Amino acid sequence: MPRIRFDFGSFTLDADLLDTPTAKAIAAALPTEASALTWGEEVYFDVPVRVKREGNARAVVTPGEIAYWPEGPAIAIGFGRTPISKGDECRLASPCNIFARALGDVKMLCEVRAGTIINVGLIA
């Protein structure tokens, strides 16, 4: 699978796409642009993709795992605690499809503010 790039204006975050139906659907919909929303230590944004929840979807993710939230539909990138986390876990609002793994440090997402424009595209 190719790589995906999230361009937040002041920095970029690259990720390896996994071999999943969700990753293929998202790759087919790129490039796209969206406005960031934040929820605790999570950045999420709308994406023009409709995919069902996969069998291995989960709400608790490891920072660096990039998820698709079917209820959004949105891409969610958790990098720490959210309002519903227990302990130090990174818990998204509901089970999500993990479709990519970040190559860089997702902690830099703490700089993203609601309304930040995100450009998402494939890279070679």
Biotite code that builds the C-alpha atoms (Angstrom):
import biotite.structure as struc

atoms = struc.array([
    struc.Atom([0.000, 0.000, 0.000], chain_id="A", res_id=1, res_name="MET", atom_name="CA", element="C"),
    struc.Atom([1.123, 3.579, -0.568], chain_id="A", res_id=2, res_name="PRO", atom_name="CA", element="C"),
    struc.Atom([1.688, 6.255, 2.035], chain_id="A", res_id=3, res_name="ARG", atom_name="CA", element="C"),
    struc.Atom([-0.664, 9.016, 3.041], chain_id="A", res_id=4, res_name="ILE", atom_name="CA", element="C"),
    struc.Atom([0.314, 12.564, 4.025], chain_id="A", res_id=5, res_name="ARG", atom_name="CA", element="C"),
    struc.Atom([-1.607, 14.820, 6.375], chain_id="A", res_id=6, res_name="PHE", atom_name="CA", element="C"),
    struc.Atom([-0.590, 18.443, 5.794], chain_id="A", res_id=7, res_name="ASP", atom_name="CA", element="C"),
    struc.Atom([-1.555, 20.667, 8.719], chain_id="A", res_id=8, res_name="PHE", atom_name="CA", element="C"),
    struc.Atom([0.032, 23.805, 7.243], chain_id="A", res_id=9, res_name="GLY", atom_name="CA", element="C"),
    struc.Atom([2.846, 24.220, 9.770], chain_id="A", res_id=10, res_name="SER", atom_name="CA", element="C"),
    struc.Atom([3.883, 20.535, 9.628], chain_id="A", res_id=11, res_name="PHE", atom_name="CA", element="C"),
    struc.Atom([3.083, 17.262, 7.915], chain_id="A", res_id=12, res_name="THR", atom_name="CA", element="C"),
    struc.Atom([2.492, 13.753, 9.205], chain_id="A", res_id=13, res_name="LEU", atom_name="CA", element="C"),
    struc.Atom([3.108, 10.769, 6.935], chain_id="A", res_id=14, res_name="ASP", atom_name="CA", element="C"),
    struc.Atom([1.695, 7.298, 7.501], chain_id="A", res_id=15, res_name="ALA", atom_name="CA", element="C"),
    struc.Atom([1.843, 3.852, 5.950], chain_id="A", res_id=16, res_name="ASP", atom_name="CA", element="C"),
    struc.Atom([-1.539, 2.650, 4.734], chain_id="A", res_id=17, res_name="LEU", atom_name="CA", element="C"),
    struc.Atom([-2.446, -0.855, 5.884], chain_id="A", res_id=18, res_name="LEU", atom_name="CA", element="C"),
    struc.Atom([-3.885, -3.505, 3.572], chain_id="A", res_id=19, res_name="ASP", atom_name="CA", element="C"),
    struc.Atom([-7.523, -3.090, 4.628], chain_id="A", res_id=20, res_name="THR", atom_name="CA", element="C"),
    struc.Atom([-10.807, -2.276, 2.847], chain_id="A", res_id=21, res_name="PRO", atom_name="CA", element="C"),
    struc.Atom([-10.926, 1.035, 4.719], chain_id="A", res_id=22, res_name="THR", atom_name="CA", element="C"),
    struc.Atom([-7.409, 2.044, 3.623], chain_id="A", res_id=23, res_name="ALA", atom_name="CA", element="C"),
    struc.Atom([-8.273, 1.243, 0.004], chain_id="A", res_id=24, res_name="LYS", atom_name="CA", element="C"),
    struc.Atom([-11.500, 3.290, 0.173], chain_id="A", res_id=25, res_name="ALA", atom_name="CA", element="C"),
    struc.Atom([-9.728, 6.265, 1.731], chain_id="A", res_id=26, res_name="ILE", atom_name="CA", element="C"),
    struc.Atom([-6.863, 6.111, -0.791], chain_id="A", res_id=27, res_name="ALA", atom_name="CA", element="C"),
    struc.Atom([-9.411, 6.119, -3.634], chain_id="A", res_id=28, res_name="ALA", atom_name="CA", element="C"),
    struc.Atom([-11.025, 9.296, -2.232], chain_id="A", res_id=29, res_name="ALA", atom_name="CA", element="C"),
    struc.Atom([-7.799, 11.313, -2.040], chain_id="A", res_id=30, res_name="LEU", atom_name="CA", element="C"),
    struc.Atom([-6.839, 14.089, -2.259], chain_id="A", res_id=31, res_name="PRO", atom_name="CA", element="C"),
    struc.Atom([-9.229, 15.796, 0.121], chain_id="A", res_id=32, res_name="THR", atom_name="CA", element="C"),
    struc.Atom([-9.317, 18.840, 2.372], chain_id="A", res_id=33, res_name="GLU", atom_name="CA", element="C"),
    struc.Atom([-11.055, 19.208, 5.725], chain_id="A", res_id=34, res_name="ALA", atom_name="CA", element="C"),
    struc.Atom([-11.292, 21.385, 8.807], chain_id="A", res_id=35, res_name="SER", atom_name="CA", element="C"),
    struc.Atom([-9.840, 19.939, 12.014], chain_id="A", res_id=36, res_name="ALA", atom_name="CA", element="C"),
    struc.Atom([-11.813, 19.264, 15.156], chain_id="A", res_id=37, res_name="LEU", atom_name="CA", element="C"),
    struc.Atom([-10.248, 18.295, 18.473], chain_id="A", res_id=38, res_name="THR", atom_name="CA", element="C"),
    struc.Atom([-11.425, 16.187, 21.392], chain_id="A", res_id=39, res_name="TRP", atom_name="CA", element="C"),
    struc.Atom([-8.918, 15.939, 24.198], chain_id="A", res_id=40, res_name="GLY", atom_name="CA", element="C"),
    struc.Atom([-5.711, 14.636, 22.647], chain_id="A", res_id=41, res_name="GLU", atom_name="CA", element="C"),
    struc.Atom([-7.367, 13.611, 19.404], chain_id="A", res_id=42, res_name="GLU", atom_name="CA", element="C"),
    struc.Atom([-7.599, 15.382, 16.062], chain_id="A", res_id=43, res_name="VAL", atom_name="CA", element="C"),
    struc.Atom([-10.413, 14.324, 13.775], chain_id="A", res_id=44, res_name="TYR", atom_name="CA", element="C"),
    struc.Atom([-11.955, 15.576, 10.563], chain_id="A", res_id=45, res_name="PHE", atom_name="CA", element="C"),
    struc.Atom([-14.614, 14.669, 8.034], chain_id="A", res_id=46, res_name="ASP", atom_name="CA", element="C"),
    struc.Atom([-13.698, 12.474, 5.101], chain_id="A", res_id=47, res_name="VAL", atom_name="CA", element="C"),
    struc.Atom([-15.830, 11.754, 1.990], chain_id="A", res_id=48, res_name="PRO", atom_name="CA", element="C"),
    struc.Atom([-15.788, 7.979, 2.493], chain_id="A", res_id=49, res_name="VAL", atom_name="CA", element="C"),
    struc.Atom([-18.481, 5.554, 3.635], chain_id="A", res_id=50, res_name="ARG", atom_name="CA", element="C"),
    struc.Atom([-17.142, 2.233, 4.946], chain_id="A", res_id=51, res_name="VAL", atom_name="CA", element="C"),
    struc.Atom([-18.720, -0.147, 7.434], chain_id="A", res_id=52, res_name="LYS", atom_name="CA", element="C"),
    struc.Atom([-17.120, -0.956, 10.754], chain_id="A", res_id=53, res_name="ARG", atom_name="CA", element="C"),
    struc.Atom([-14.623, -3.777, 10.257], chain_id="A", res_id=54, res_name="GLU", atom_name="CA", element="C"),
    struc.Atom([-14.605, -6.852, 12.489], chain_id="A", res_id=55, res_name="GLY", atom_name="CA", element="C"),
    struc.Atom([-11.411, -5.798, 14.273], chain_id="A", res_id=56, res_name="ASN", atom_name="CA", element="C"),
    struc.Atom([-12.506, -2.197, 14.916], chain_id="A", res_id=57, res_name="ALA", atom_name="CA", element="C"),
    struc.Atom([-11.666, -0.859, 18.365], chain_id="A", res_id=58, res_name="ARG", atom_name="CA", element="C"),
    struc.Atom([-11.987, 2.262, 20.460], chain_id="A", res_id=59, res_name="ALA", atom_name="CA", element="C"),
    struc.Atom([-8.699, 2.006, 22.388], chain_id="A", res_id=60, res_name="VAL", atom_name="CA", element="C"),
    struc.Atom([-5.797, 2.772, 20.062], chain_id="A", res_id=61, res_name="VAL", atom_name="CA", element="C"),
    struc.Atom([-2.068, 3.173, 20.370], chain_id="A", res_id=62, res_name="THR", atom_name="CA", element="C"),
    struc.Atom([-0.819, 6.677, 19.578], chain_id="A", res_id=63, res_name="PRO", atom_name="CA", element="C"),
    struc.Atom([0.324, 6.533, 15.969], chain_id="A", res_id=64, res_name="GLY", atom_name="CA", element="C"),
    struc.Atom([-2.527, 4.337, 14.786], chain_id="A", res_id=65, res_name="GLU", atom_name="CA", element="C"),
    struc.Atom([-4.760, 6.262, 12.408], chain_id="A", res_id=66, res_name="ILE", atom_name="CA", element="C"),
    struc.Atom([-8.418, 5.373, 12.484], chain_id="A", res_id=67, res_name="ALA", atom_name="CA", element="C"),
    struc.Atom([-11.577, 5.780, 10.440], chain_id="A", res_id=68, res_name="TYR", atom_name="CA", element="C"),
    struc.Atom([-14.684, 6.537, 12.488], chain_id="A", res_id=69, res_name="TRP", atom_name="CA", element="C"),
    struc.Atom([-17.699, 5.122, 10.584], chain_id="A", res_id=70, res_name="PRO", atom_name="CA", element="C"),
    struc.Atom([-20.189, 7.222, 12.560], chain_id="A", res_id=71, res_name="GLU", atom_name="CA", element="C"),
    struc.Atom([-18.553, 10.451, 11.346], chain_id="A", res_id=72, res_name="GLY", atom_name="CA", element="C"),
    struc.Atom([-17.555, 9.574, 8.825], chain_id="A", res_id=73, res_name="PRO", atom_name="CA", element="C"),
    struc.Atom([-14.188, 10.917, 9.892], chain_id="A", res_id=74, res_name="ALA", atom_name="CA", element="C"),
    struc.Atom([-10.506, 10.196, 10.235], chain_id="A", res_id=75, res_name="ILE", atom_name="CA", element="C"),
    struc.Atom([-9.421, 10.195, 13.885], chain_id="A", res_id=76, res_name="ALA", atom_name="CA", element="C"),
    struc.Atom([-5.818, 10.487, 15.047], chain_id="A", res_id=77, res_name="ILE", atom_name="CA", element="C"),
    struc.Atom([-5.489, 9.950, 18.770], chain_id="A", res_id=78, res_name="GLY", atom_name="CA", element="C"),
    struc.Atom([-2.216, 10.943, 20.386], chain_id="A", res_id=79, res_name="PHE", atom_name="CA", element="C"),
    struc.Atom([-3.091, 10.756, 24.075], chain_id="A", res_id=80, res_name="GLY", atom_name="CA", element="C"),
    struc.Atom([-5.995, 10.949, 26.500], chain_id="A", res_id=81, res_name="ARG", atom_name="CA", element="C"),
    struc.Atom([-9.528, 11.879, 25.454], chain_id="A", res_id=82, res_name="THR", atom_name="CA", element="C"),
    struc.Atom([-12.395, 12.845, 27.780], chain_id="A", res_id=83, res_name="PRO", atom_name="CA", element="C"),
    struc.Atom([-13.462, 9.172, 28.059], chain_id="A", res_id=84, res_name="ILE", atom_name="CA", element="C"),
    struc.Atom([-10.002, 7.638, 28.527], chain_id="A", res_id=85, res_name="SER", atom_name="CA", element="C"),
    struc.Atom([-9.381, 5.388, 31.491], chain_id="A", res_id=86, res_name="LYS", atom_name="CA", element="C"),
    struc.Atom([-5.913, 5.890, 32.913], chain_id="A", res_id=87, res_name="GLY", atom_name="CA", element="C"),
    struc.Atom([-3.360, 6.752, 30.240], chain_id="A", res_id=88, res_name="ASP", atom_name="CA", element="C"),
    struc.Atom([-5.132, 5.007, 27.361], chain_id="A", res_id=89, res_name="GLU", atom_name="CA", element="C"),
    struc.Atom([-6.073, 6.708, 24.111], chain_id="A", res_id=90, res_name="CYS", atom_name="CA", element="C"),
    struc.Atom([-9.802, 5.966, 23.770], chain_id="A", res_id=91, res_name="ARG", atom_name="CA", element="C"),
    struc.Atom([-11.753, 7.153, 20.736], chain_id="A", res_id=92, res_name="LEU", atom_name="CA", element="C"),
    struc.Atom([-15.503, 7.879, 20.917], chain_id="A", res_id=93, res_name="ALA", atom_name="CA", element="C"),
    struc.Atom([-16.472, 4.429, 19.595], chain_id="A", res_id=94, res_name="SER", atom_name="CA", element="C"),
    struc.Atom([-14.847, 1.524, 17.722], chain_id="A", res_id=95, res_name="PRO", atom_name="CA", element="C"),
    struc.Atom([-12.943, 2.631, 14.635], chain_id="A", res_id=96, res_name="CYS", atom_name="CA", element="C"),
    struc.Atom([-11.215, 0.912, 11.724], chain_id="A", res_id=97, res_name="ASN", atom_name="CA", element="C"),
    struc.Atom([-7.433, 1.195, 11.999], chain_id="A", res_id=98, res_name="ILE", atom_name="CA", element="C"),
    struc.Atom([-6.219, 1.898, 8.467], chain_id="A", res_id=99, res_name="PHE", atom_name="CA", element="C"),
    struc.Atom([-2.735, 3.454, 8.785], chain_id="A", res_id=100, res_name="ALA", atom_name="CA", element="C"),
    struc.Atom([0.292, 3.846, 11.063], chain_id="A", res_id=101, res_name="ARG", atom_name="CA", element="C"),
    struc.Atom([2.037, 7.194, 11.488], chain_id="A", res_id=102, res_name="ALA", atom_name="CA", element="C"),
    struc.Atom([5.725, 7.393, 10.634], chain_id="A", res_id=103, res_name="LEU", atom_name="CA", element="C"),
    struc.Atom([6.393, 10.475, 12.757], chain_id="A", res_id=104, res_name="GLY", atom_name="CA", element="C"),
    struc.Atom([5.714, 11.629, 16.288], chain_id="A", res_id=105, res_name="ASP", atom_name="CA", element="C"),
    struc.Atom([1.964, 12.157, 16.670], chain_id="A", res_id=106, res_name="VAL", atom_name="CA", element="C"),
    struc.Atom([2.510, 14.235, 19.825], chain_id="A", res_id=107, res_name="LYS", atom_name="CA", element="C"),
    struc.Atom([3.078, 17.227, 17.507], chain_id="A", res_id=108, res_name="MET", atom_name="CA", element="C"),
    struc.Atom([-0.687, 17.110, 16.890], chain_id="A", res_id=109, res_name="LEU", atom_name="CA", element="C"),
    struc.Atom([-1.078, 18.990, 20.188], chain_id="A", res_id=110, res_name="CYS", atom_name="CA", element="C"),
    struc.Atom([-0.358, 22.119, 18.083], chain_id="A", res_id=111, res_name="GLU", atom_name="CA", element="C"),
    struc.Atom([-3.473, 21.590, 15.915], chain_id="A", res_id=112, res_name="VAL", atom_name="CA", element="C"),
    struc.Atom([-6.418, 23.839, 16.743], chain_id="A", res_id=113, res_name="ARG", atom_name="CA", element="C"),
    struc.Atom([-10.045, 23.414, 15.720], chain_id="A", res_id=114, res_name="ALA", atom_name="CA", element="C"),
    struc.Atom([-10.533, 24.981, 12.321], chain_id="A", res_id=115, res_name="GLY", atom_name="CA", element="C"),
    struc.Atom([-7.030, 24.176, 11.045], chain_id="A", res_id=116, res_name="THR", atom_name="CA", element="C"),
    struc.Atom([-7.256, 23.192, 7.381], chain_id="A", res_id=117, res_name="ILE", atom_name="CA", element="C"),
    struc.Atom([-5.871, 19.718, 6.694], chain_id="A", res_id=118, res_name="ILE", atom_name="CA", element="C"),
    struc.Atom([-4.919, 18.571, 3.202], chain_id="A", res_id=119, res_name="ASN", atom_name="CA", element="C"),
    struc.Atom([-4.703, 14.811, 2.807], chain_id="A", res_id=120, res_name="VAL", atom_name="CA", element="C"),
    struc.Atom([-3.130, 13.039, -0.145], chain_id="A", res_id=121, res_name="GLY", atom_name="CA", element="C"),
    struc.Atom([-1.151, 10.043, -1.273], chain_id="A", res_id=122, res_name="LEU", atom_name="CA", element="C"),
    struc.Atom([2.631, 10.215, -1.560], chain_id="A", res_id=123, res_name="ILE", atom_name="CA", element="C"),
    struc.Atom([5.064, 8.006, -3.437], chain_id="A", res_id=124, res_name="ALA", atom_name="CA", element="C"),
])
